[in-house]
Amino acid sequence: MCFRPASASRPIECPNCGMKVPVVGGVKQKKCPKCKADLTQVEAKPEEKPEGEADTEK
C-alpha cells in the first residue's frame, strides 16, 4: 500500500496575487512564479467543490 499525505496534491494559493501554485512530486515551491511572493509560510488549502456540485441534502 502506498502512503501519500493528504496535503501532497493540493495547490497552494499565493497570499499576494491569489495564483494557485501546484505541488509537484510533493515539493512545494518557495516563491510564487508570478509575483515572487514568499510561499514558505503558506499552508495548502483544501480543494473546494465547484459551485454546480453543492450538497443538496433536505
Buried (B, 14 or more C-beta within 10 A) or exposed (E): EEEEEEBEBBEBBBEBEEBEBEBEEEEBBEEBEEEEBEBEEBEBEEEEEEEEEEEEEE
